[in-house]
């Protein structure tokens, strides 16, 4: 099977990581993947193509000049024909729009993955509305969590058209990583609380900073590290300076050595206001880290019944403080949570399992397509 994995990216984050890991796993199962990436005129963000090339995954760049570039649609359509693509798999609202137009022109089916709709700003709300309209036209829609599935159903997308496939990770990457970030930041001998992900408002990082002064008062050898980049970084750095935490709070920026990053962390924290199925949490669990996270999306379902971490209400610095303090005070609890987290990911969230579920969807869509053509003949 030949699949075009299509994405318009804002950087190398969760959806991009899932796409690359999925393509690797499908390749191991004997299926060819072509990674299609938009080169947007004002925000190129083709990091995912760079990552794919390091893994010898074939890539193609689609220049895109505006909001609806007909040349880009034609380029995708031609790519499908030139490479004998059987199916287009889209990731995100822009790839959904361009993908459905190209798929119809090239007469191939399209599967869309809805990773999330973080509609906290007016433009994002408008994009999500348009995305929902397009998803009605896809052959199949994959939701990465039950919460996303409920949203899709709320907007009248057919139940028969939706599957829930949770994100998965390549657990082998985290088996023997070295804590290089500790050495780089001079954190040897300190307990490290780490937050990994895009520095944007819906991630709730400010609540961790609000809890930090009282944490440091009880745990003077503690360090807090933010790994990632994004529009909230200046505001977070300003807040850390306001609290006089510059020597205890570190901003490590974007990293492409995530196994080594997780090996440098003692406790993983995810104070998000909104999530679906966060890949960073699964990676942290695969690395054997205890989790303190907001009870949003499918996070509670993932860790709540398996003693992998502690849940807090989103937007509550007080609950975040109490949960982190509890884990920091009890090394035995910390070790047990981390061990349970690793076991949970290995049993239920491997990328091989995720890829097998996607392959079932692909085959079902292609079978239905062939049956439809046979009936018309």
Residue frames relative to the residue before (quaternion, step in Angstrom):
aa qw qx qy qz dx dy dz
X 1.0000 0.0000 0.0000 0.0000 0.00 0.00 0.00
X 0.1882 -0.7692 0.6022 0.1011 3.58 -1.05 0.81
X 0.0587 -0.8173 0.5723 -0.0322 3.56 -0.65 1.18
X 0.2379 -0.7166 0.6356 0.1610 3.55 -1.07 0.83
X 0.1577 -0.7652 0.6210 0.0635 3.56 -0.60 1.19
X 0.0661 -0.8506 0.5202 -0.0381 3.57 -0.33 1.30
X 0.1097 0.8012 -0.5782 0.1088 3.58 -0.83 1.01
X 0.1899 -0.6951 0.6762 0.1534 3.52 -1.31 0.61
X 0.1611 -0.8660 0.4733 0.0106 3.52 -0.32 1.31
X 0.2802 -0.7293 0.5963 0.1843 3.53 -1.26 0.55
X 0.7593 -0.1630 0.1240 0.6177 3.56 1.32 0.14
X 0.5608 -0.5804 0.4418 0.3918 3.58 -1.23 -0.17
X 0.1615 0.7939 -0.5562 0.1851 3.55 -0.02 1.36
X 0.8444 -0.2353 0.1312 0.4630 3.56 -1.27 -0.41
X 0.6886 0.4808 -0.2971 0.4543 3.59 0.78 -1.01
X 0.6452 0.5206 -0.3213 0.4576 3.58 1.00 -0.83
X 0.6547 0.5141 -0.3076 0.4608 3.56 0.97 -0.87
X 0.6327 0.5252 -0.3257 0.4667 3.58 0.99 -0.85
X 0.6527 0.5283 -0.3172 0.4408 3.58 0.89 -0.96
X 0.6865 0.4829 -0.2928 0.4580 3.60 0.81 -0.96
X 0.6666 0.4907 -0.3070 0.4697 3.59 0.91 -0.88
X 0.6241 0.5343 -0.3321 0.4634 3.57 1.05 -0.77
X 0.6656 0.5037 -0.3029 0.4599 3.59 0.89 -0.94
X 0.6308 0.5292 -0.3302 0.4614 3.60 1.02 -0.79
X 0.6930 0.4843 -0.2801 0.4546 3.55 0.87 -0.98
X 0.6462 0.5051 -0.3184 0.4753 3.59 1.02 -0.77
X 0.6123 0.5387 -0.3469 0.4632 3.57 1.07 -0.70
X 0.6429 0.5247 -0.3220 0.4558 3.58 0.99 -0.81
X 0.6861 0.4582 -0.2687 0.4972 3.57 1.21 -0.60
X 0.6419 -0.5842 0.3040 0.3927 3.59 1.27 0.21
X 0.5987 0.5599 -0.3634 0.4427 3.60 1.22 0.31
X 0.3923 -0.7395 0.5068 0.2058 3.57 -0.96 0.92
X 0.0873 -0.7894 0.6073 0.0195 3.54 -0.98 0.93
X 0.1330 -0.7459 0.6482 0.0761 3.53 -1.08 0.84
X 0.2611 -0.7781 0.5548 0.1366 3.58 -0.66 1.11
X 0.1027 -0.8080 0.5799 0.0173 3.58 -0.50 1.22
X 0.0326 -0.8215 0.5670 -0.0517 3.57 -0.64 1.17
X 0.3909 -0.7097 0.5378 0.2330 3.57 -0.93 0.92
X 0.1856 -0.7158 0.6593 0.1361 3.54 -1.11 0.79
X 0.1459 -0.8288 0.5379 0.0500 3.54 0.05 1.35
X 0.5958 -0.6352 0.3588 0.3358 3.53 -0.90 0.98
X 0.7840 0.3417 -0.1807 0.4858 3.60 0.82 -0.94
X 0.7843 0.1246 -0.0709 0.6037 3.61 1.17 -0.54
X 0.2106 -0.8425 0.4781 0.1313 3.59 0.29 1.23
X 0.1126 0.8572 -0.4991 0.0584 3.61 0.84 -1.02
X 0.2628 0.7652 -0.5393 0.2335 3.57 0.45 1.23
X 0.2095 0.8139 -0.5181 0.1590 3.60 1.12 0.56
X 0.6191 0.5587 -0.3515 0.4254 3.57 1.03 -0.72
X 0.6183 0.5314 -0.3471 0.4635 3.60 1.08 -0.64
X 0.6261 0.5289 -0.3345 0.4651 3.58 1.02 -0.76
X 0.6619 0.5025 -0.3005 0.4680 3.56 0.95 -0.92
X 0.6486 0.5239 -0.3204 0.4497 3.59 0.93 -0.88
X 0.6597 0.5169 -0.3168 0.4441 3.58 0.95 -0.84
X 0.6252 0.5338 -0.3536 0.4463 3.61 1.03 -0.66
X 0.7076 0.4171 -0.2422 0.5164 3.57 1.23 -0.48
X 0.4710 -0.7031 0.4059 0.3451 3.56 1.36 0.26
X 0.3877 0.6731 -0.5212 0.3535 3.56 1.03 0.81
X 0.4601 -0.6914 0.4714 0.2967 3.65 -0.71 0.98
X 0.0787 -0.8015 0.5927 0.0090 3.57 -0.99 0.88
X 0.0644 -0.7539 0.6498 0.0727 3.51 -1.34 0.40
X 0.2715 -0.7606 0.5740 0.1358 3.56 -0.98 0.91
X 0.1586 -0.7814 0.5991 0.0734 3.58 -0.91 0.97
X 0.3061 -0.7501 0.5537 0.1925 3.63 -0.37 1.17
X 0.0224 -0.7977 0.6021 -0.0257 3.56 -0.97 0.87
X 0.2542 -0.8269 0.4910 0.1024 3.55 -0.47 1.26
X 0.8345 0.0634 0.0090 0.5473 3.60 1.02 -0.58
X 0.7740 -0.3725 0.2503 0.4467 3.52 -1.32 -0.24
X 0.7867 0.0270 -0.0355 0.6157 3.60 1.08 -0.59
X 0.0159 -0.8285 0.5549 -0.0732 3.51 0.18 1.39
X 0.3352 -0.7760 0.5006 0.1866 3.57 -0.38 1.24
X 0.6013 0.5544 -0.3633 0.4462 3.59 1.11 -0.59
X 0.6294 0.5270 -0.3344 0.4629 3.58 1.05 -0.73
X 0.6300 0.5229 -0.3296 0.4701 3.57 1.00 -0.81
X 0.6607 0.5060 -0.2984 0.4674 3.57 0.94 -0.93
X 0.6390 0.5294 -0.3274 0.4519 3.60 1.04 -0.78
X 0.6440 0.5035 -0.3205 0.4785 3.59 0.99 -0.79
X 0.6398 0.5301 -0.3155 0.4584 3.56 0.96 -0.90
X 0.6752 0.4850 -0.2934 0.4721 3.59 0.91 -0.91
X 0.6159 0.5499 -0.3354 0.4537 3.57 1.05 -0.77
X 0.6304 0.5362 -0.3247 0.4579 3.57 0.99 -0.87
X 0.6979 0.4702 -0.2706 0.4674 3.57 0.90 -0.92
X 0.6760 0.5126 -0.3011 0.4355 3.57 0.89 -0.93
X 0.7702 0.3583 -0.1715 0.4990 3.58 1.06 -0.76
X 0.4191 -0.7324 0.4496 0.2928 3.59 1.29 0.25
X 0.1404 0.8192 -0.5370 0.1442 3.54 0.95 0.95
X 0.3370 -0.7524 0.5361 0.1814 3.56 -0.95 0.94
X 0.8153 0.0171 0.0721 0.5743 3.57 1.05 -0.77
X 0.2634 -0.7312 0.6050 0.1732 3.57 -1.11 0.71
X 0.1054 -0.7675 0.6307 0.0454 3.55 -0.94 0.98
X 0.1311 -0.8309 0.5402 0.0251 3.57 -0.46 1.23
X 0.1506 -0.7729 0.6147 0.0457 3.52 -1.22 0.72
X 0.8218 0.1791 -0.1503 0.5195 3.59 -0.35 1.21
X 0.6889 -0.5506 0.2912 0.3708 3.53 -1.19 0.71
X 0.6833 0.4861 -0.3173 0.4428 3.63 0.84 -0.85
X 0.6699 0.4748 -0.3101 0.4792 3.58 0.90 -0.84
X 0.5853 0.5657 -0.3741 0.4444 3.60 1.12 -0.56
X 0.6809 0.4981 -0.2875 0.4536 3.57 0.89 -0.99
X 0.7090 0.4308 -0.2589 0.4947 3.58 0.78 -1.01
X 0.6408 0.5555 -0.3230 0.4200 3.56 1.01 -0.81
X 0.6801 0.4846 -0.3134 0.4522 3.59 0.86 -0.87
X 0.6455 0.5128 -0.3265 0.4624 3.60 1.01 -0.73
X 0.6784 0.4713 -0.2896 0.4835 3.58 0.96 -0.86
X 0.6415 0.5381 -0.3286 0.4370 3.59 0.96 -0.82
X 0.6690 0.4911 -0.3081 0.4651 3.57 0.92 -0.84
X 0.6592 0.5042 -0.3160 0.4598 3.56 0.98 -0.81
X 0.7358 0.4043 -0.2217 0.4961 3.58 1.03 -0.83
X 0.3739 -0.7642 0.4493 0.2725 3.60 1.35 -0.06
X 0.4966 0.5738 -0.4907 0.4283 3.54 0.78 1.10
X 0.5213 -0.6443 0.4445 0.3400 3.63 -1.10 0.50
X 0.2382 -0.7622 0.5863 0.1365 3.53 -1.30 0.37
X 0.1372 -0.7379 0.6573 0.0680 3.53 -1.07 0.92
X 0.1325 -0.7974 0.5863 0.0543 3.60 -0.86 0.96
X 0.2033 -0.7447 0.6190 0.1446 3.57 -1.03 0.79
X 0.2034 -0.7500 0.6203 0.1065 3.53 -0.88 1.03
X 0.2183 -0.8114 0.5339 0.0947 3.56 -0.27 1.30
X 0.7209 -0.3085 0.2069 0.5851 3.58 1.07 -0.73
X 0.2491 -0.7229 0.6137 0.1970 3.54 -1.37 0.16
X 0.0365 -0.8211 0.5696 0.0101 3.64 0.15 1.18
X 0.0379 0.8645 -0.4964 0.0696 3.56 0.49 1.25
X 0.2034 0.8159 -0.5139 0.1699 3.56 0.65 1.12
X 0.7307 0.3058 -0.2191 0.5697 3.59 1.25 -0.18
X 0.6638 -0.5290 0.3491 0.3970 3.56 -1.21 0.50
X 0.6600 0.4905 -0.3481 0.4501 3.67 0.77 -0.79
X 0.6672 0.4961 -0.3150 0.4578 3.59 0.93 -0.84
X 0.6179 0.5295 -0.3499 0.4640 3.59 1.05 -0.65
X 0.6521 0.5070 -0.3116 0.4697 3.57 0.98 -0.82
X 0.6484 0.5111 -0.3163 0.4672 3.57 0.96 -0.86
X 0.6671 0.5063 -0.3206 0.4425 3.59 0.92 -0.85
X 0.6077 0.5418 -0.3520 0.4618 3.59 1.10 -0.64
X 0.6617 0.4902 -0.2994 0.4819 3.57 0.93 -0.90
X 0.6247 0.5515 -0.3329 0.4413 3.55 1.02 -0.83
X 0.6502 0.5229 -0.3213 0.4480 3.58 0.91 -0.85
X 0.6258 0.5313 -0.3380 0.4603 3.56 1.03 -0.72
X 0.6735 0.4981 -0.2906 0.4625 3.56 0.96 -0.90
X 0.6420 0.5585 -0.3323 0.4068 3.59 0.96 -0.86
X 0.5552 0.5939 -0.3919 0.4307 3.59 1.17 -0.43
X 0.7067 0.4712 -0.2543 0.4625 3.58 1.13 -0.67
X 0.5315 0.6346 -0.4168 0.3755 3.62 1.19 -0.29
X 0.5576 -0.6012 0.4502 0.3535 3.57 -1.19 0.51
X 0.7837 -0.0695 0.0555 0.6147 3.55 1.12 -0.68
X 0.1857 -0.7737 0.5987 0.0924 3.54 -1.16 0.69
X 0.1834 -0.7719 0.6022 0.0884 3.55 -0.90 0.98
X 0.1776 -0.7501 0.6302 0.0930 3.55 -0.92 0.99
X 0.3925 -0.7440 0.4891 0.2307 3.59 -0.90 0.87
X 0.7860 0.1386 -0.1073 0.5928 3.60 1.25 -0.03
X 0.6362 -0.5141 0.4073 0.4062 3.55 -1.28 0.27
X 0.6116 0.5582 -0.3479 0.4397 3.56 1.07 -0.71
X 0.6582 0.4833 -0.3033 0.4911 3.59 0.97 -0.81
X 0.6199 0.5393 -0.3471 0.4521 3.59 1.01 -0.75
X 0.6474 0.5129 -0.3236 0.4616 3.60 0.96 -0.83
X 0.6361 0.5192 -0.3338 0.4631 3.59 1.01 -0.71
X 0.6415 0.5185 -0.3217 0.4649 3.55 0.99 -0.82
X 0.6632 0.4931 -0.3062 0.4726 3.57 0.95 -0.83
X 0.6028 0.5718 -0.3490 0.4334 3.58 1.08 -0.74
X 0.7339 0.3657 -0.2112 0.5321 3.56 1.14 -0.66
X 0.6039 -0.6657 0.3098 0.3101 3.51 1.17 0.89
X 0.3531 0.6799 -0.5541 0.3258 3.59 1.01 0.69
X 0.5681 -0.6635 0.3718 0.3143 3.54 -0.75 1.10
X 0.5376 -0.6329 0.4624 0.3107 3.55 -0.99 0.90
X 0.6601 0.5257 -0.3066 0.4404 3.59 0.99 -0.83
X 0.6705 0.5119 -0.2904 0.4518 3.56 1.19 -0.51
X 0.6966 0.4835 -0.2594 0.4623 3.61 1.22 -0.35
X 0.0294 -0.7444 0.6663 0.0314 3.53 -1.15 0.80
X 0.2965 -0.7134 0.5992 0.2100 3.56 -1.18 0.58
X 0.0685 0.7619 -0.6394 0.0772 3.55 -0.75 1.13
X 0.2775 -0.7903 0.5253 0.1501 3.54 -0.41 1.20
X 0.6159 -0.5573 0.4136 0.3729 3.54 -1.20 0.58
X 0.1270 -0.7805 0.6072 0.0777 3.53 -1.21 0.55
X 0.2551 -0.7607 0.5786 0.1467 3.56 -1.24 0.42
X 0.4636 -0.6247 0.5470 0.3092 3.53 -1.28 0.46
X 0.2739 -0.8224 0.4773 0.1442 3.56 0.01 1.32
X 0.5679 0.6235 -0.3844 0.3754 3.60 1.14 -0.52
X 0.6002 0.6002 -0.3572 0.3898 3.59 1.13 -0.63
X 0.7440 0.4376 -0.2125 0.4581 3.58 1.13 -0.61
X 0.4177 0.7637 -0.4262 0.2461 3.56 1.31 0.05
X 0.8431 0.0535 0.0268 0.5344 3.62 0.80 -0.91
X 0.2273 0.8025 -0.5199 0.1844 3.58 1.01 0.79
X 0.3556 -0.7282 0.5525 0.1949 3.54 -1.20 0.64
X 0.4885 -0.7042 0.4384 0.2706 3.63 -0.99 0.80
X 0.0091 -0.8591 0.5117 -0.0048 3.58 0.65 1.07
X 0.6098 0.5755 -0.3622 0.4071 3.60 1.06 -0.65
X 0.5862 0.5680 -0.3688 0.4447 3.59 1.07 -0.62
X 0.6792 0.4831 -0.2953 0.4671 3.55 0.90 -0.92
X 0.6553 0.5304 -0.3188 0.4330 3.58 0.92 -0.87
X 0.7698 0.3572 -0.1803 0.4973 3.59 0.94 -0.89
X 0.4595 -0.7018 0.4382 0.3228 3.60 1.25 -0.02
X 0.4066 0.7449 -0.4343 0.3020 3.57 1.03 0.82
X 0.3463 0.7446 -0.5099 0.2563 3.60 1.18 0.20
X 0.7839 0.2830 -0.2359 0.4998 3.55 -0.89 1.00
X 0.6724 0.4564 -0.2989 0.5003 3.59 1.25 -0.11
X 0.4454 -0.6425 0.5477 0.2980 3.54 -1.25 0.53
X 0.1751 -0.8222 0.5397 0.0449 3.57 -0.73 1.09
X 0.1448 -0.7272 0.6669 0.0737 3.53 -0.96 1.04
X 0.0728 -0.8407 0.5366 -0.0076 3.57 -0.64 1.10
X 0.1314 -0.7442 0.6514 0.0677 3.52 -1.12 0.86
X 0.0806 -0.8158 0.5726 -0.0119 3.57 -0.63 1.17
X 0.5724 0.5886 -0.4402 0.3635 3.56 -0.88 0.94
X 0.7179 -0.4274 0.3348 0.4357 3.51 -1.35 0.10
X 0.3617 -0.7300 0.5412 0.2081 3.57 -0.92 0.94
X 0.3153 0.7201 -0.5412 0.2988 3.53 0.21 1.38
X 0.7068 -0.5336 0.2648 0.3815 3.54 -1.18 0.64
X 0.6678 0.5250 -0.3244 0.4161 3.60 0.96 -0.78
X 0.5888 0.5837 -0.3688 0.4203 3.61 1.25 -0.21
X 0.3869 -0.7899 0.4271 0.2097 3.59 1.26 -0.10
X 0.2640 0.8104 -0.4952 0.1686 3.59 1.14 0.47
X 0.5812 0.6035 -0.3846 0.3874 3.60 1.07 -0.59
X 0.6223 0.5470 -0.3505 0.4367 3.61 1.10 -0.60
X 0.6019 0.5288 -0.3530 0.4832 3.57 1.15 -0.55
X 0.6614 0.4914 -0.3106 0.4739 3.58 0.97 -0.80
X 0.6347 0.5262 -0.3359 0.4555 3.60 1.03 -0.68
X 0.6785 0.4675 -0.2843 0.4901 3.58 1.13 -0.63
X 0.5459 0.6946 -0.3718 0.2851 3.57 1.15 -0.67
X 0.6553 0.5220 -0.3670 0.4043 3.71 0.72 -0.82
X 0.6899 0.4588 -0.2931 0.4771 3.61 0.94 -0.80
X 0.5956 0.5414 -0.3632 0.4693 3.59 1.13 -0.54
X 0.6775 0.4934 -0.2927 0.4603 3.57 0.91 -0.92
X 0.5932 0.5740 -0.3685 0.4276 3.60 1.11 -0.60
X 0.7280 0.3932 -0.2292 0.5128 3.60 1.05 -0.78
X 0.7876 0.2167 -0.0967 0.5687 3.58 1.07 -0.74
X 0.1486 -0.8565 0.4875 0.0820 3.60 0.31 1.23
X 0.6839 0.4670 -0.2954 0.4763 3.62 1.17 -0.41
X 0.4462 0.7032 -0.4396 0.3364 3.59 1.28 0.25
X 0.0618 -0.7520 0.6528 0.0668 3.56 -1.25 0.56
X 0.2065 -0.7486 0.6182 0.1215 3.55 -1.14 0.73
X 0.0716 -0.8062 0.5873 -0.0065 3.57 -0.80 1.07
X 0.1795 -0.7460 0.6344 0.0939 3.54 -0.97 0.98
X 0.0902 -0.7880 0.6088 0.0187 3.57 -0.74 1.10
X 0.6274 0.4858 -0.3903 0.4669 3.55 -0.59 1.17
X 0.2726 -0.7367 0.5931 0.1763 3.53 -1.34 0.10
X 0.2501 0.7775 -0.5541 0.1610 3.55 -1.23 0.32
X 0.7403 -0.4715 0.2644 0.3996 3.57 -1.28 0.24
X 0.6630 0.5214 -0.3147 0.4354 3.63 1.13 -0.46
X 0.4378 0.7349 -0.4539 0.2494 3.60 1.18 -0.20
X 0.6568 0.4971 -0.3518 0.4446 3.69 0.79 -0.77
X 0.6652 0.4985 -0.3114 0.4605 3.60 0.94 -0.84
X 0.6576 0.4985 -0.3145 0.4692 3.59 0.98 -0.76
X 0.6422 0.5090 -0.3237 0.4731 3.59 0.99 -0.77
X 0.6364 0.5240 -0.3193 0.4673 3.57 1.06 -0.77
X 0.6568 0.5029 -0.3102 0.4685 3.58 1.00 -0.81
X 0.6320 0.5209 -0.3309 0.4687 3.59 1.01 -0.75
X 0.6522 0.4996 -0.3093 0.4789 3.57 1.05 -0.76
X 0.6220 0.5466 -0.3335 0.4507 3.59 1.04 -0.79
X 0.7152 0.4148 -0.2369 0.5101 3.58 1.08 -0.77
X 0.4038 -0.7371 0.4453 0.3088 3.59 1.35 0.03
X 0.4112 0.7278 -0.4366 0.3325 3.54 0.95 0.96
X 0.2810 0.8188 -0.4782 0.1478 3.59 1.22 0.25
X 0.7193 0.4262 -0.2589 0.4837 3.63 1.07 -0.66
X 0.7156 0.4191 -0.2472 0.5013 3.59 1.29 0.04
X 0.7156 0.3333 -0.2150 0.5749 3.58 1.26 -0.34
X 0.0802 -0.8222 0.5631 -0.0224 3.56 -0.71 1.12
X 0.2056 -0.7471 0.6223 0.1110 3.54 -1.12 0.80
X 0.1906 -0.8415 0.5014 0.0642 3.56 -0.23 1.32
X 0.4304 -0.7164 0.4568 0.3045 3.60 1.25 -0.22
X 0.7159 -0.4078 0.3322 0.4591 3.53 -1.33 -0.23
X 0.0744 -0.7950 0.6018 0.0151 3.58 -0.98 0.89
X 0.2171 -0.7653 0.5869 0.1506 3.56 -1.15 0.59
X 0.6196 0.4952 -0.3469 0.5006 3.58 1.29 0.42
X 0.0080 0.8838 -0.4677 -0.0018 3.55 0.90 0.98
X 0.6001 0.5371 -0.4025 0.4352 3.69 0.89 -0.55
X 0.6647 0.4892 -0.3019 0.4772 3.58 1.01 -0.80
X 0.6042 0.5500 -0.3516 0.4569 3.58 1.11 -0.64
X 0.6910 0.4672 -0.2920 0.4679 3.59 0.79 -0.96
X 0.6208 0.5417 -0.3431 0.4510 3.59 1.09 -0.64
X 0.6636 0.5055 -0.2893 0.4694 3.59 1.26 -0.38
X 0.6611 0.5090 -0.2750 0.4777 3.58 1.34 -0.22
X 0.3249 -0.7420 0.5555 0.1880 3.57 -1.14 0.69
X 0.7867 0.0689 -0.0166 0.6132 3.59 1.05 -0.77
X 0.2539 -0.7606 0.5817 0.1365 3.55 -0.90 0.98
X 0.0701 -0.8041 0.5903 0.0116 3.57 -0.86 0.97
X 0.0394 -0.7860 0.6163 -0.0276 3.55 -0.99 0.96
X 0.0306 -0.8642 0.5020 -0.0149 3.62 0.14 1.27
X 0.1847 0.8584 -0.4665 0.1068 3.56 1.20 0.61
X 0.4194 -0.6607 0.5660 0.2593 3.50 -1.33 0.51
X 0.7937 0.0573 0.0012 0.6056 3.56 1.19 -0.58
X 0.1350 0.7610 -0.6244 0.1130 3.56 -0.97 0.94
X 0.3265 -0.6698 0.6087 0.2726 3.52 -1.37 0.11
X 0.7053 -0.2728 0.2385 0.6093 3.56 0.20 -1.35
X 0.1998 -0.8479 0.4772 0.1155 3.60 0.17 1.27
X 0.4200 -0.7194 0.5021 0.2322 3.53 -0.75 1.09
X 0.6098 0.5676 -0.3680 0.4129 3.59 0.99 -0.74
X 0.6372 0.5227 -0.3350 0.4567 3.59 1.00 -0.73
X 0.6550 0.5015 -0.3137 0.4701 3.58 0.96 -0.84
X 0.6350 0.5178 -0.3322 0.4672 3.59 1.02 -0.74
X 0.6460 0.5156 -0.3165 0.4655 3.57 0.97 -0.86
X 0.6482 0.5083 -0.3114 0.4738 3.58 1.00 -0.81
X 0.6315 0.5294 -0.3256 0.4637 3.59 1.03 -0.80
X 0.6755 0.4693 -0.2777 0.4963 3.57 1.18 -0.60
X 0.5417 -0.6628 0.3789 0.3516 3.58 1.28 0.08
X 0.4498 0.6946 -0.4510 0.3343 3.57 1.13 0.59
X 0.4413 -0.6384 0.5484 0.3114 3.59 -1.11 0.63
X 0.2805 -0.7822 0.5429 0.1217 3.56 -1.07 0.78
X 0.0500 -0.7175 0.6923 0.0585 3.53 -1.18 0.76
X 0.1379 0.8273 -0.5156 0.1754 3.57 -0.39 1.23
X 0.5762 -0.5646 0.4721 0.3554 3.52 -1.31 0.45
X 0.4238 -0.6954 0.5251 0.2473 3.54 -1.08 0.76
X 0.3585 0.6992 -0.5276 0.3229 3.56 0.34 1.33
X 0.8055 0.2398 -0.1869 0.5087 3.55 -1.23 0.46
X 0.7468 -0.3561 0.2941 0.4786 3.56 -0.96 -0.93
X 0.3290 0.7690 -0.4965 0.2323 3.59 1.22 0.31
X 0.6719 0.5045 -0.3041 0.4489 3.57 0.86 -0.92
X 0.6420 0.5249 -0.3116 0.4640 3.54 1.02 -0.82
X 0.6780 0.5113 -0.2881 0.4426 3.57 1.05 -0.77
X 0.8289 0.2193 -0.1001 0.5048 3.59 0.81 -0.93
X 0.5604 0.6782 -0.3804 0.2851 3.59 1.13 -0.56
X 0.7790 0.3460 -0.1850 0.4891 3.58 0.92 -0.83
X 0.7049 0.4658 -0.2647 0.4649 3.58 1.23 0.01
X 0.4557 -0.7245 0.4300 0.2874 3.59 1.24 0.36
X 0.3514 0.7445 -0.4858 0.2936 3.55 0.98 0.95
X 0.8116 -0.0707 0.0852 0.5736 3.58 1.18 -0.40
X 0.4991 -0.6334 0.5070 0.3044 3.51 -1.37 -0.14
X 0.2872 -0.7603 0.5651 0.1418 3.55 -1.06 0.84
X 0.0829 -0.7747 0.6255 0.0418 3.55 -1.17 0.74
X 0.5615 -0.5767 0.4599 0.3751 3.54 -1.22 0.37
X 0.5087 -0.6545 0.4515 0.3304 3.63 -0.90 0.82
X 0.8082 0.2865 -0.2153 0.4672 3.54 -1.08 0.77
X 0.6296 0.5321 -0.3371 0.4547 3.60 1.24 0.15
X 0.2738 -0.7666 0.5640 0.1386 3.57 -0.41 1.25
X 0.6090 0.5687 -0.3489 0.4290 3.59 1.11 -0.68
X 0.6881 0.4584 -0.2897 0.4822 3.60 0.85 -0.90
X 0.6152 0.5401 -0.3411 0.4620 3.57 1.05 -0.73
X 0.6378 0.5289 -0.3108 0.4657 3.57 0.98 -0.88
X 0.6894 0.4915 -0.2902 0.4460 3.59 0.82 -1.00
X 0.6732 0.5005 -0.3007 0.4538 3.59 0.93 -0.90
X 0.6693 0.4869 -0.3070 0.4699 3.59 0.89 -0.87
X 0.6437 0.5230 -0.3260 0.4537 3.58 0.97 -0.82
X 0.6294 0.5405 -0.3336 0.4477 3.58 1.00 -0.79
X 0.6919 0.4619 -0.2808 0.4786 3.58 0.89 -0.91
X 0.6529 0.5191 -0.3145 0.4531 3.58 1.01 -0.76
X 0.6682 0.5109 -0.3014 0.4491 3.61 1.04 -0.72
X 0.7846 0.3303 -0.1258 0.5094 3.59 1.11 -0.66
X 0.2282 -0.8105 0.5249 0.1247 3.63 0.04 1.24
X 0.6271 0.5368 -0.3479 0.4445 3.62 1.03 -0.67
X 0.6335 0.5129 -0.3214 0.4820 3.58 1.03 -0.80
X 0.6406 0.5386 -0.3212 0.4432 3.55 0.95 -0.90
X 0.6758 0.4893 -0.2943 0.4661 3.57 0.91 -0.89
X 0.6628 0.5083 -0.3128 0.4522 3.59 0.95 -0.84
X 0.6429 0.5188 -0.3208 0.4633 3.59 0.96 -0.85
X 0.6700 0.5082 -0.3009 0.4498 3.57 0.93 -0.88
X 0.6553 0.5036 -0.3110 0.4693 3.58 0.96 -0.85
X 0.6542 0.5027 -0.3108 0.4719 3.58 0.97 -0.83
X 0.6286 0.5455 -0.3315 0.4444 3.58 1.04 -0.79
X 0.6572 0.5056 -0.3126 0.4635 3.58 0.90 -0.90
X 0.6660 0.5021 -0.3041 0.4603 3.58 0.91 -0.89
X 0.6356 0.5470 -0.3242 0.4379 3.57 1.01 -0.82
X 0.6770 0.4827 -0.2968 0.4696 3.60 0.89 -0.90
X 0.6487 0.5247 -0.3284 0.4428 3.58 0.91 -0.86
X 0.7296 0.4476 -0.2503 0.4525 3.58 0.95 -0.82
X 0.8407 0.2475 -0.0727 0.4762 3.60 0.96 -0.81
X 0.8049 0.2951 -0.1294 0.4983 3.62 1.11 -0.45
X 0.2814 0.7512 -0.5479 0.2373 3.59 0.93 0.79
X 0.5635 -0.6056 0.4381 0.3519 3.58 -1.12 0.62
X 0.5822 0.5749 -0.3827 0.4291 3.60 1.11 -0.51
X 0.6471 0.4999 -0.3137 0.4827 3.57 1.02 -0.78
X 0.6410 0.5230 -0.3189 0.4625 3.57 0.95 -0.85
X 0.6691 0.5034 -0.3008 0.4565 3.59 0.89 -0.94
X 0.6381 0.5275 -0.3335 0.4508 3.60 0.98 -0.77
X 0.6532 0.5040 -0.3127 0.4706 3.58 1.04 -0.75
X 0.6342 0.5052 -0.3289 0.4842 3.59 1.02 -0.74
X 0.6359 0.5358 -0.3351 0.4429 3.58 0.94 -0.81
X 0.6143 0.5337 -0.3423 0.4698 3.61 1.04 -0.70
X 0.6457 0.5085 -0.3170 0.4733 3.59 0.99 -0.85
X 0.6447 0.5248 -0.3260 0.4502 3.60 0.87 -0.94
X 0.6936 0.4866 -0.2816 0.4504 3.56 0.81 -1.02
X 0.6356 0.5263 -0.3268 0.4607 3.58 1.03 -0.76
X 0.6610 0.5015 -0.3041 0.4681 3.58 0.94 -0.89
X 0.6772 0.4844 -0.2990 0.4662 3.59 0.90 -0.89
X 0.6299 0.5268 -0.3346 0.4624 3.58 1.02 -0.72
X 0.6606 0.4972 -0.3056 0.4723 3.57 0.95 -0.89
X 0.6322 0.5363 -0.3282 0.4528 3.56 1.03 -0.77
X 0.6756 0.4864 -0.2968 0.4679 3.58 0.90 -0.93
X 0.6343 0.5321 -0.3309 0.4527 3.59 1.01 -0.78
X 0.6391 0.5291 -0.3156 0.4605 3.54 1.04 -0.86
X 0.6626 0.4953 -0.3056 0.4714 3.60 0.96 -0.87
X 0.6388 0.5292 -0.3319 0.4492 3.59 1.01 -0.81
X 0.6574 0.5124 -0.3151 0.4540 3.59 0.98 -0.84
X 0.6639 0.5039 -0.3078 0.4588 3.58 1.08 -0.68
X 0.6077 0.6168 -0.3396 0.3673 3.58 1.14 -0.70
